[in-house]
């Protein structure tokens, strides 16, 4: 499976489980068991948009692209500066 396909599968499966829409894929890398994809999700929409609450999830997929687990790794406002 290519990275682009893994990213698409992660976004689809996370949306199905969480009911939230992905804003972006922020990272992806191969693991021994498949893929780990970092997905940014809108958790709470506010006005103005710069105060929206976003979250980043780590989504684990197996070699076939099936979700094996996910977890929220951070929450932040859209306008917050971030250091990785």
VEXZAVEX-514578 format. One record per atom (N, C-alpha, C): residue in one letter; x, y, z. Coordinates in steps of 0.001 Angstrom, whole numbers, plus 500000, padded with zeros to 6 digits. Each point is the difference from the previous one (the first is absolute). Last residue first. Layout:
residues N
AXYZ/...
end
This chain:
residues 84
X506896521755517272/X500078498526499985/X501329499530500492/X496563504538500602/X501377499558499837/X500022498491500072/X496224504298498999/X500332498647500438/X501445499690499702/X495846504158500768/X501263499612499370/X500375498631500528/X494843501698499589/X501153499803500895/X501253499667499204/X495321500680498346/X500933501120499959/X501244499823500852/X496418496717499831/X500526500181498650/X501058501097499960/X499332497300504527/X499190500913499205/X500687500252498669/X500510495285502767/X500496501374499946/X499022500865499217/X501543494571501974/X498905500911499657/X500537501411500070/X502202494545499434/X499991501376500495/X498750500727499550/X500718495254499449/X501309500323500563/X500101501446500460/X496171495773499128/X500222501441499870/X501314500325500682/X498899495168497665/X499944500753501253/X500241501473499709/X499003494517497732/X500223501438499842/X499944500656501362/X500271494754497071/X499889500835501182/X500172501466499648/X499742496433496808/X500268499146501161/X499941500791501296/X498163500218494455/X500328500702501237/X500198499008501140/X500965498889494745/X498920499963500985/X500467500645501296/X502596499117495868/X499334501293500091/X498829500026500952/X503312496414498993/X498871500020499071/X499247501326500011/X503703499078502972/X500503499933498618/X498890500078498956/X498698502186504641/X500812498818499702/X500417500026498528/X499072504435503192/X499416499090499021/X500899498782499844/X499000504554503565/X500822498851499616/X499218499083499068/X500025505477501720/X499173498896499521/X500927498885499524/X499872504795503126/X500906499004499431/X499143498783499666/X498479505432500513/X499872498593500345/X501107499192499337/X498596505413501543/X500809499151499137/X499919498574500530/X496650504683500237/X500716498917500676/X500808499243498963/X497195505171500907/X500488498919499150/X500664498931500860/X496455504549500372/X500770499011500745/X500331498834499070/X499037505515498940/X499549498604499873/X500894499091500836/X500481504875499215/X499822499416501333/X499411498586499952/X500746502782496130/X501321499895500639/X499915499418501402/X496110501075497279/X500621498696499718/X501346499828500690/X496425503349502293/X500621499857498685/X500710498649499872/X496686498715501747/X500129501255499260/X500769500948500899/X499848494249499622/X499682501236500717/X500077501183499038/X499931494103500441/X500024501174499130/X499530501216500785/X502367495105501298/X498982500964500409/X500139501251499150/X502585496084499016/X499186499449501084/X498882500937500432/X503356498761495534/X499253501096500617/X499090499401501064/X504780497806498269/X498545499929499962/X499413501240500664/X504848497454497807/X499465501167500703/X498489500042499768/X503807495804499893/X498875500664499348/X499507501141500884/X504270496142499023/X499563501088500886/X498955500808499242/X501843494631499622/X499601501220499311/X499545501013501045/X502830495032499292/X499476500934500996/X499779501320499279/X500456494446498288/X500162501450499877/X499521500712501256/X501730494842499525/X499181500672498992/X500339501473499888/X502212496749502968/X498716499332499780/X499152500619498901/X504332501702501438/X500237498570499786/X498717499263499610/X499964505060498705/X500382499332501241/X500281498537499669/X499713505092497165/X499866498547500076/X500440499519501367/X497950505012499148/X501226499205499875/X499674498513500146/X497892505568499690/X499789498580499722/X501361499312499963/X497052505115501158/X501189499156499986/X499638498560499709/X496838503641500004/X501178500781500399/X501275499173500046/X494833500416497582/X500947498976500441/X501291500746500290/X495021502385500305/X501238499736499260/X500686498758500546/X495509501428501230/X500467501239499376/X501208499720499118/X495726496639501622/X501437500297500008/X500260501324499298/X495401498477502678/X500609500173498685/X501471500362500130/X496523496941503360/X500587501309499738/X500695500015498638/X497971496201502443/X498943500889499538/X500495501401499692/X502296495717501554/X499891501192500844/X498841500908499617/X501030495816497619/X499971499713501440/X499715501227500851/X500383500418495233/X498929499054500303/X499880499765501501/X503592502613498406/X498729500719499867/X498824499095500356/X504266498052499815/X499896500878501168/X498685500767499963/X501021497333496283/X499652499179501153/X499895500827501279/X501303502164495903/X498663499412499882/X499591499262501272/X504425501714499701/X499023501091500080/X498579499439499980/X503514496948499317/X500010500501501377/X498945501082500186/X500732498325495642/X499319499009500841/X499912500476501449/X502472502643496956/X498569500032499685/X499213499045500882/X504690499908500341/X499467501258500532/X498500500094499760/X502301496373498094/X499925499853501458/X499404501254500631/X500902500123495410/X498856499129500274/X499820499801501503/X503757502395498557/X498784500762499696/X498745499186500288/X504276497931500446/X499724500957501072/X498710500775499739/X500397495107497839/X500748501250499927/X499574500937501119/X499974494425499776/X499162501173500000/X500890501245500000/
end
